[in-house]
Amino acid sequence: MSDTPYVAPDGVRYNAPMTFDNRGDAEAWLADQRSEIARGVWLSPTVKAERKGASSRTLGDYAEAWLKDRTNSKDDHLRPRTRDEYKRLLRAPDPDDADDAGGPLAELAALPLAKITPAKVRSWRSAQLATGKKTQTSRAYGLLNAIMTTAVADKLVDENPCTVKGGQSTHTGRTVTPPTDAELSAILEAIAPRFRALVIVAAIGGLRYCEATALRAKDVTVERGEDGAVIAVRLDVGRGVVRTEAGIVPGETKSDAGVRRVGIFGEDAAIVAEHVRGLIGDALLFPARDGASFLAQSAFWRHWDAARTAAGRADMPFHALRHYAGTRYAQAGATPRETMARLGHSSMGAAMRYQHSGNRDDELAARMARRQS
């Protein structure tokens, strides 16, 4: 028999890919196709061919195309910083460096897609967590999950092997404690004068480091009173620097919510206004030593470390200043939505993580105390 046709769920009439010597073999083959259709596991001959080819296609090869084609809900491709971070997580070991293990996903990236099983993923994740790099492991697991979800949609594998509940929500257990008012004052006193305004825009304006170091003179508006005294400065936040393979370059804000206008008042505004004086146009507010390049965190770190140590907070990351901004803004009476807008957050959950109880317990307790008649 040569044809042995059948009609598949997609409405197309298919013939067997081979001829049969007798009617019994043909009917047995047809029975297999009908069984697959009944169980909902039937695949077209084209998909079966693709899957057969995918059996030898590694995760790394598939991920390369995935990174190129990946888009978000707005059909935007991955941002350069995100793409570079994903490449880092997938990076293969350097063959010329015996001590280089590659990125955290290197072990799985070398495997064919069909060989990445739930057991293999659990074993890999356990080994990664044992290194102590919990945040990196969480990000790598999230990337693997996203790639394998697409592989399932492409019908290259039957199911996603990433089955660890909460696998991409690993927490380090570390907490960020913002500075007190006294500690912030000590930092401002100890920091190199050329970085004082950088601390202000982070601690009072709530800008991320990447947003602050992307500011140009034209992004700052200084408002003065009739006597010439500085009343406020307005910061137009519309971009953030990103580290790519080509170096530090300007890019978009972390999300659309990051595009905002931030006002700073009083003595803090005067510090920023003085820093901006004499700068025009595209001149960076906080450049590297050459005056034109973006300031790398590694170059700023020694200045920051000296200042935080002088304030007795050698444990405090620069990002804690942003937590200070969120906390103080909320204590001043801002609603969660207003705090979201101030800090450039796109979710309420993120905004709430930046609100700490602060040191107002006595003040609040006094307000709620019962009045004696």
C-alpha positions as CSV (number, residue, x, y, z in Angstrom):
1,M,0.0,0.0,0.0
2,S,1.3,3.4,-0.8
3,D,-1.0,6.2,0.5
4,T,-2.6,5.4,3.8
5,P,-4.2,8.9,4.2
6,Y,-5.8,10.4,7.3
7,V,-7.3,13.7,8.2
8,A,-5.5,15.4,11.2
9,P,-6.9,17.9,13.8
10,D,-5.6,20.8,11.7
11,G,-8.0,19.8,8.9
12,V,-5.2,18.7,6.6
13,R,-5.2,15.3,4.8
14,Y,-1.9,13.6,5.4
15,N,-0.3,10.6,3.7
16,A,2.1,8.2,5.4
17,P,5.7,9.1,4.8
18,M,6.4,5.6,3.6
19,T,4.8,2.7,1.7
20,F,3.7,-0.6,3.4
21,D,4.1,-4.1,2.3
22,N,0.7,-5.2,3.5
23,R,-2.7,-3.9,4.7
24,G,-2.1,-4.9,8.3
25,D,1.1,-2.7,8.7
26,A,-0.8,0.2,7.1
27,E,-3.7,-0.1,9.4
28,A,-1.4,-0.4,12.5
29,W,0.3,2.8,11.5
30,L,-3.1,4.5,11.0
31,A,-4.2,3.3,14.5
32,D,-1.1,4.9,16.0
33,Q,-1.9,8.2,14.4
34,R,-5.6,8.1,15.6
35,S,-4.3,7.2,19.1
36,E,-2.1,10.3,19.1
37,I,-5.0,12.4,17.9
38,A,-7.3,11.0,20.6
39,R,-4.7,11.6,23.4
40,G,-4.0,15.2,22.1
41,V,-0.3,14.5,21.5
42,W,-0.4,14.4,17.7
43,L,2.1,16.5,15.8
44,S,2.3,17.4,12.2
45,P,5.1,15.8,10.1
46,T,6.7,19.2,9.8
47,V,6.8,19.7,13.6
48,K,8.0,16.1,14.1
49,A,10.9,16.8,11.7
50,E,11.7,20.1,13.5
51,R,11.7,18.3,16.9
52,K,13.9,15.5,15.5
53,G,16.4,18.2,14.5
54,A,16.0,19.9,17.9
55,S,17.1,16.7,19.7
56,S,20.7,17.7,18.9
57,R,20.1,21.5,19.2
58,T,21.7,22.8,22.4
59,L,20.1,25.2,24.8
60,G,22.9,27.7,23.9
61,D,22.1,27.5,20.2
62,Y,18.4,28.0,20.8
63,A,19.0,30.8,23.3
64,E,21.1,32.7,20.7
65,A,18.0,32.9,18.4
66,W,15.7,33.5,21.4
67,L,17.8,36.6,22.5
68,K,17.5,38.0,18.9
69,D,13.8,37.5,18.6
70,R,12.6,38.0,22.1
71,T,10.1,40.9,22.6
72,N,8.0,42.2,25.5
73,S,4.3,42.9,25.6
74,K,4.8,46.1,23.7
75,D,6.7,44.3,20.9
76,D,10.0,45.9,21.9
77,H,13.1,43.9,21.7
78,L,15.4,43.3,24.7
79,R,17.3,46.4,25.8
80,P,21.0,46.3,25.4
81,R,21.7,46.0,29.1
82,T,19.2,43.1,29.5
83,R,20.6,41.3,26.4
84,D,24.2,41.6,27.7
85,E,23.1,40.3,31.2
86,Y,21.4,37.3,29.6
87,K,24.5,36.6,27.5
88,R,26.6,36.7,30.6
89,L,24.4,34.2,32.3
90,L,24.6,31.9,29.3
91,R,28.3,32.5,28.5
92,A,30.4,29.4,27.7
93,P,33.7,28.9,29.4
94,D,36.8,30.4,27.9
95,P,38.7,27.4,26.3
96,D,42.0,29.2,27.0
97,D,41.3,29.7,30.6
98,A,41.2,26.5,32.7
99,D,39.8,28.4,35.7
100,D,36.9,29.9,33.8
101,A,33.6,28.1,34.3
102,G,31.6,30.5,32.2
103,G,28.2,31.9,33.2
104,P,25.9,30.1,35.7
105,L,23.9,28.5,32.8
106,A,27.0,27.3,30.9
107,E,26.5,23.7,32.1
108,L,22.9,23.5,30.7
109,A,23.7,25.6,27.7
110,A,25.9,22.8,26.3
111,L,23.1,20.2,26.6
112,P,20.5,19.4,23.9
113,L,17.1,20.8,24.7
114,A,15.6,17.4,25.1
115,K,18.2,16.4,27.7
116,I,17.3,19.2,30.1
117,T,15.0,17.4,32.5
118,P,13.3,18.6,35.7
119,A,15.8,16.5,37.7
120,K,18.7,18.1,35.8
121,V,17.4,21.6,36.5
122,R,16.9,20.9,40.2
123,S,20.5,19.5,40.4
124,W,21.9,22.5,38.6
125,R,20.0,25.0,40.7
126,S,21.1,23.3,43.9
127,A,24.7,23.5,42.9
128,Q,24.3,27.2,42.0
129,L,22.7,28.0,45.3
130,A,25.7,26.3,47.0
131,T,28.0,28.9,45.6
132,G,26.1,31.5,47.8
133,K,25.1,33.6,44.7
134,K,21.4,33.4,45.4
135,T,20.4,36.5,43.4
136,Q,22.3,35.4,40.3
137,T,20.9,31.9,40.6
138,S,17.4,33.3,40.8
139,R,18.0,35.4,37.6
140,A,19.6,32.5,35.8
141,Y,16.6,30.2,36.7
142,G,14.2,32.9,35.5
143,L,16.0,33.2,32.1
144,L,16.0,29.4,31.7
145,N,12.3,29.2,32.5
146,A,11.5,31.9,29.9
147,I,13.6,30.2,27.2
148,M,12.1,26.8,27.9
149,T,8.6,28.2,27.9
150,T,9.2,29.4,24.4
151,A,10.7,26.0,23.4
152,V,7.5,24.4,24.5
153,A,5.4,26.9,22.5
154,D,7.7,26.1,19.5
155,K,6.9,22.4,20.1
156,L,10.6,21.6,20.4
157,V,10.0,19.9,23.8
158,D,6.9,18.5,25.4
159,E,7.1,20.3,28.7
160,N,9.0,23.0,30.6
161,P,11.6,21.3,32.9
162,C,11.6,24.3,35.2
163,T,9.3,23.0,37.9
164,V,10.9,24.4,41.1
165,K,8.2,26.3,42.9
166,G,9.4,29.9,43.5
167,G,12.6,29.1,41.7
168,Q,13.1,32.6,40.3
169,S,12.1,34.3,43.5
170,T,15.1,33.4,45.6
171,H,15.8,35.9,48.4
172,T,19.2,36.6,49.8
173,G,17.8,37.5,53.3
174,R,19.8,40.7,53.3
175,T,18.0,43.9,54.2
176,V,18.8,47.4,53.2
177,T,18.8,49.9,56.1
178,P,18.7,53.5,54.9
179,P,20.8,56.1,56.7
180,T,19.5,58.2,59.5
181,D,19.3,62.0,59.1
182,A,22.5,62.3,61.1
183,E,24.3,59.6,59.1
184,L,23.3,61.3,55.8
185,S,24.7,64.6,57.1
186,A,27.9,62.8,58.0
187,I,28.2,61.3,54.5
188,L,27.6,64.7,52.9
189,E,30.3,66.2,55.1
190,A,32.8,63.5,54.3
191,I,32.2,62.9,50.6
192,A,34.5,64.6,48.1
193,P,32.8,68.0,47.2
194,R,32.3,67.1,43.6
195,F,30.1,64.2,44.6
196,R,28.0,66.0,47.2
197,A,25.3,66.8,44.7
198,L,25.3,63.1,43.5
199,V,24.4,62.0,47.1
200,I,21.7,64.7,47.2
201,V,19.9,63.6,44.0
202,A,20.0,60.0,45.2
203,A,19.0,60.5,48.8
204,I,16.5,63.4,48.3
205,G,15.5,63.0,44.6
206,G,15.4,59.2,44.8
207,L,17.3,58.7,41.6
208,R,19.0,55.4,40.8
209,Y,22.8,55.6,40.3
210,C,22.4,54.9,36.6
211,E,19.8,57.8,36.3
212,A,21.9,60.3,38.3
213,T,25.1,59.7,36.3
214,A,23.2,60.1,33.1
215,L,22.0,63.7,34.0
216,R,23.1,66.5,31.8
217,A,23.1,70.2,32.5
218,K,20.1,70.7,30.2
219,D,18.1,68.2,32.4
220,V,18.3,70.6,35.4
221,T,16.1,73.6,35.9
222,V,17.0,76.0,38.7
223,E,14.2,78.1,40.2
224,R,15.1,81.3,42.1
225,G,13.2,83.8,44.1
226,E,13.1,87.6,43.5
227,D,16.2,87.9,45.7
228,G,18.1,85.4,43.5
229,A,18.1,82.7,46.2
230,V,17.6,79.1,45.0
231,I,14.1,77.9,45.7
232,A,14.1,74.6,43.9
233,V,15.8,72.5,41.2
234,R,13.8,70.3,38.8
235,L,15.5,67.2,37.4
236,D,14.1,65.8,34.1
237,V,14.9,62.1,34.3
238,G,14.6,60.5,30.9
239,R,17.5,58.1,30.5
240,G,20.0,55.9,32.4
241,V,23.5,54.7,31.7
242,V,24.0,51.0,31.0
243,R,27.1,48.9,30.9
244,T,27.4,47.0,27.6
245,E,30.1,45.1,25.8
246,A,31.0,48.4,24.2
247,G,31.4,50.1,27.6
248,I,29.1,52.5,29.5
249,V,26.6,54.1,27.2
250,P,23.3,56.1,27.6
251,G,20.1,54.1,27.4
252,E,16.5,54.1,28.5
253,T,15.2,54.3,32.1
254,K,14.6,51.0,33.8
255,S,10.9,51.2,32.8
256,D,8.5,53.7,31.4
257,A,7.7,54.9,34.9
258,G,11.3,56.0,35.2
259,V,10.7,58.9,32.9
260,R,9.7,61.7,35.4
261,R,10.4,65.1,36.8
262,V,11.8,65.3,40.3
263,G,11.8,68.5,42.4
264,I,14.4,69.2,45.2
265,F,13.9,72.2,47.6
266,G,15.8,74.1,50.2
267,E,19.4,73.7,51.1
268,D,19.6,70.5,49.1
269,A,18.5,72.4,46.0
270,A,21.1,75.0,46.6
271,I,23.8,72.3,46.7
272,V,22.7,70.9,43.3
273,A,22.3,74.4,41.8
274,E,25.9,75.3,42.8
275,H,27.1,72.1,41.3
276,V,25.4,72.8,38.0
277,R,26.7,76.4,37.8
278,G,28.7,76.9,34.7
279,L,27.6,73.7,33.0
280,I,25.5,73.9,29.8
281,G,23.8,71.7,27.3
282,D,25.0,68.1,27.2
283,A,27.6,68.5,29.8
284,L,27.4,65.6,32.3
285,L,26.7,66.6,35.9
286,F,28.8,63.7,37.3
287,P,31.4,62.7,34.6
288,A,34.5,60.6,35.0
289,R,37.8,62.3,35.4
290,D,38.1,63.1,31.7
291,G,34.9,65.2,32.0
292,A,33.2,63.5,29.1
293,S,32.8,59.8,29.9
294,F,30.2,58.4,32.2
295,L,31.2,57.8,35.8
296,A,31.6,54.1,36.5
297,Q,30.5,52.8,39.9
298,S,33.9,51.2,40.4
299,A,35.6,54.7,40.0
300,F,33.1,56.2,42.4
301,W,33.3,53.4,45.0
302,R,36.4,54.5,46.9
303,H,34.9,58.0,47.5
304,W,31.6,56.4,48.6
305,D,33.3,53.9,50.8
306,A,35.3,56.5,52.6
307,A,32.2,58.7,53.2
308,R,30.0,55.8,54.5
309,T,32.8,54.6,56.7
310,A,33.2,58.0,58.2
311,A,29.5,58.0,59.0
312,G,29.8,54.7,60.7
313,R,27.9,52.8,58.0
314,A,30.5,50.8,56.2
315,D,27.7,48.2,55.5
316,M,25.6,50.6,53.5
317,P,25.3,50.3,49.7
318,F,24.8,53.5,47.7
319,H,21.3,52.2,46.8
320,A,20.3,52.7,50.4
321,L,20.1,56.4,49.7
322,R,17.1,55.6,47.4
323,H,15.5,53.8,50.3
324,Y,16.0,56.9,52.4
325,A,14.3,59.0,49.7
326,G,11.3,56.6,49.6
327,T,11.0,56.5,53.4
328,R,11.3,60.3,53.9
329,Y,8.8,61.0,51.1
330,A,6.3,58.7,52.7
331,Q,6.8,60.1,56.1
332,A,6.2,63.6,54.7
333,G,2.7,62.5,53.8
334,A,3.0,61.0,50.3
335,T,0.6,58.3,49.3
336,P,2.0,55.0,47.9
337,R,1.1,56.2,44.4
338,E,2.9,59.4,44.8
339,T,6.0,57.6,46.1
340,M,5.8,55.3,43.1
341,A,5.9,58.4,40.8
342,R,8.7,60.0,42.8
343,L,11.0,56.9,42.6
344,G,9.9,55.9,39.1
345,H,8.4,52.5,40.1
346,S,6.1,50.6,37.9
347,S,4.5,48.5,40.6
348,M,3.1,49.1,44.1
349,G,5.1,46.2,45.5
350,A,8.4,47.7,44.4
351,A,7.5,51.1,45.9
352,M,6.6,49.5,49.3
353,R,10.0,47.9,49.5
354,Y,11.5,51.4,49.6
355,Q,9.4,52.5,52.6
356,H,11.0,51.8,56.0
357,S,9.7,52.5,59.5
358,G,12.5,55.0,60.1
359,N,13.2,56.2,63.6
360,R,9.9,58.0,64.3
361,D,8.5,55.6,66.9
362,D,8.5,58.0,69.8
363,E,7.0,60.8,67.6
364,L,4.2,58.5,66.4
365,A,3.6,57.0,69.8
366,A,3.2,60.5,71.3
367,R,0.6,61.4,68.7
368,M,-1.5,58.4,69.5
369,A,-1.3,58.7,73.3
370,R,-4.6,59.2,75.0
371,R,-5.2,62.7,76.3
372,Q,-5.9,63.0,80.0
373,S,-9.0,65.0,81.0
